[in-house]
Amino acid sequence: MLLRVARAAIDRGLASRQPPEVEVAAFPPALREVAATFVTLKLDGELRGCIGTLEARDPLILDVALHAYAAAFDDPRFLPVRRDEF
């Protein structure tokens, strides 16, 4: 279920460049518990994004969705380089 939510968050980002919307109450109690997560994305075995936190702030299901989106679109190590930065 967590993987499905992470993929849906990335799909939404690809389609609309908007962060995911998660109806936390629709998920089982264990996934609504506040937890800290990291999401790591790899492509062909190579790191393509990794975002997370050590501090639990949000329900697990929401934390995974937000970090999946951030790993895909906001990891500063993989943001496009602007030409004026050279």
Helices and strands as residue ranges (DSSP letters): H 2-16, G 24-26, H 29-32, E 34-35, E 38-43, E 46-52, E 58-59, H 60-73, G 76-78, G 83-85
